[in-house]
Amino acid sequence: MLLTWIAEVADEPLVLEPADRRVEWETNTWSLGAADEDRDSLSAAEVVAAFEWTAAAIKERILGLNFSGAATFYVWHDEQARQLRCSTGSVPPDALPFGGTYVASDDLGPIVEGFLADSEPGSGAWSNLDDESRSEQTDTEPEIAPFHVWVSSVGASH
């Protein structure tokens, strides 16, 4: 099913509205999970190929819209939600709409491998915290490592 869902992203509604990034994010962002059977039977290469095909199809759609600006299709592993997520935005790869620090990459393999190896899909990482550990938190925030995002330029200008 995962490969089917990835392919379907190419045909979903697509909004490129540089003046309204919120509408782009809400319309163009997809969360993809995988059943245990998919995790066990799919290779990272198959999933990467599906996303590459989807990126190429989205690029063709954008060319057909005569959109002349930058546009990026991007994929990341949301480890807290234990999902692969993908989106398209009218931004270059170095201006994706994330609140945290990310590293743009042209290698999707490690991102997909991390997702497929996720042993407890669908349960939040925060559920492992108990009340005692929450009460011991200090005023300083822990340093959060940047996450990796696969990027593919799909717009007319890069």
Legacy VTK file of the C-alpha trace (Angstrom):
# vtk DataFile Version 3.0
C-alpha trace
ASCII
DATASET POLYDATA
POINTS 158 float
0.000 0.000 0.000
2.830 2.442 0.793
4.032 2.505 -2.817
0.463 3.128 -4.003
0.029 6.020 -1.562
3.325 7.575 -2.655
2.251 7.380 -6.306
-1.150 8.906 -5.475
0.545 12.013 -4.030
1.437 12.999 -7.604
-2.269 13.332 -8.471
-3.476 15.033 -5.277
-4.434 18.726 -5.187
-1.420 20.989 -5.626
-1.315 24.658 -4.647
1.641 26.910 -5.426
0.913 30.213 -3.744
4.081 32.040 -2.667
1.977 34.693 -0.922
0.212 32.092 1.249
2.634 29.435 2.471
0.067 28.172 5.016
-2.335 27.158 2.237
0.518 25.447 0.389
1.511 23.508 3.519
-2.054 22.457 4.335
-2.848 21.399 0.761
0.462 19.896 -0.333
1.641 17.984 2.773
1.017 14.258 3.163
1.670 11.824 6.016
2.378 8.242 5.009
2.470 5.250 7.303
3.229 1.636 6.551
1.773 -1.653 7.706
4.146 -4.234 9.150
3.863 -6.223 5.917
5.123 -3.230 3.913
7.965 -2.592 6.347
9.015 -6.228 6.104
8.622 -6.664 2.349
9.662 -3.337 0.825
13.236 -2.341 0.183
14.438 1.198 0.666
15.298 1.265 -3.053
11.654 0.561 -3.994
10.380 3.366 -1.776
13.053 5.782 -3.033
12.125 4.953 -6.644
8.445 5.641 -5.879
9.270 9.065 -4.438
11.558 9.871 -7.374
8.746 8.967 -9.779
6.336 11.146 -7.785
8.772 14.084 -7.836
9.118 13.768 -11.623
5.323 13.666 -12.043
4.881 16.736 -9.830
7.557 18.557 -11.846
5.601 17.814 -15.048
2.400 19.126 -13.426
4.153 22.321 -12.332
5.592 22.853 -15.818
2.045 22.455 -17.175
0.851 25.191 -14.795
3.407 27.609 -16.277
4.618 28.361 -12.740
7.888 30.231 -13.189
9.252 30.282 -9.652
11.228 27.914 -7.476
9.425 24.836 -6.191
10.674 21.921 -4.122
9.247 18.486 -3.438
10.650 17.173 -0.174
10.439 14.088 2.045
11.365 13.556 5.683
10.911 10.959 8.411
8.860 12.397 11.256
10.313 10.244 14.005
7.859 11.392 16.679
4.848 10.524 14.524
6.734 7.590 13.000
5.656 8.559 9.492
7.183 9.545 6.205
5.955 12.959 5.227
6.208 14.748 1.933
5.257 18.152 0.657
5.682 20.568 -2.230
6.291 24.258 -1.714
7.104 27.296 -3.817
10.449 27.658 -2.062
14.047 26.673 -2.777
15.509 23.732 -0.799
17.228 26.079 1.671
13.958 27.818 2.667
11.614 24.956 3.593
8.904 25.869 6.128
10.290 24.013 9.151
10.556 25.524 12.610
13.596 23.382 13.409
16.986 22.973 11.832
17.177 20.583 8.892
19.794 19.352 6.468
18.760 19.230 2.811
19.987 16.057 1.131
19.923 14.509 -2.312
20.092 11.001 -0.779
16.678 9.686 0.228
17.942 6.194 1.072
18.928 6.804 4.726
15.649 8.615 5.440
13.588 5.716 4.081
15.792 3.133 5.810
15.164 4.862 9.163
11.439 4.820 8.512
11.308 1.173 7.452
13.365 0.150 10.493
11.047 1.988 12.902
9.996 -0.810 15.254
6.912 0.802 16.774
5.047 2.629 13.996
2.129 4.769 15.057
2.999 5.251 18.719
4.471 8.515 19.887
7.960 8.725 21.338
6.607 10.954 24.107
4.648 8.037 25.569
7.892 6.735 27.064
8.168 9.715 29.388
6.873 9.284 32.908
5.715 12.013 35.293
8.959 11.878 37.283
11.163 12.527 34.262
8.958 15.472 33.245
9.276 17.038 36.691
13.080 16.760 36.557
13.364 18.882 33.414
15.452 22.008 33.755
14.936 25.459 32.326
17.403 24.759 29.515
16.078 23.103 26.413
17.935 20.042 25.143
19.811 20.574 21.903
17.876 19.017 19.047
19.926 17.575 16.215
18.982 18.703 12.713
16.866 16.229 10.784
17.499 15.171 7.199
15.141 16.137 4.385
15.369 14.819 0.844
14.807 17.624 -1.647
14.009 17.595 -5.341
13.717 20.828 -7.341
10.457 20.638 -9.273
9.987 24.274 -10.295
11.077 26.231 -13.311
13.736 28.216 -11.434
16.170 26.556 -9.020
LINES 1 159
158 0 1 2 3 4 5 6 7 8 9 10 11 12 13 14 15 16 17 18 19 20 21 22 23 24 25 26 27 28 29 30 31 32 33 34 35 36 37 38 39 40 41 42 43 44 45 46 47 48 49 50 51 52 53 54 55 56 57 58 59 60 61 62 63 64 65 66 67 68 69 70 71 72 73 74 75 76 77 78 79 80 81 82 83 84 85 86 87 88 89 90 91 92 93 94 95 96 97 98 99 100 101 102 103 104 105 106 107 108 109 110 111 112 113 114 115 116 117 118 119 120 121 122 123 124 125 126 127 128 129 130 131 132 133 134 135 136 137 138 139 140 141 142 143 144 145 146 147 148 149 150 151 152 153 154 155 156 157
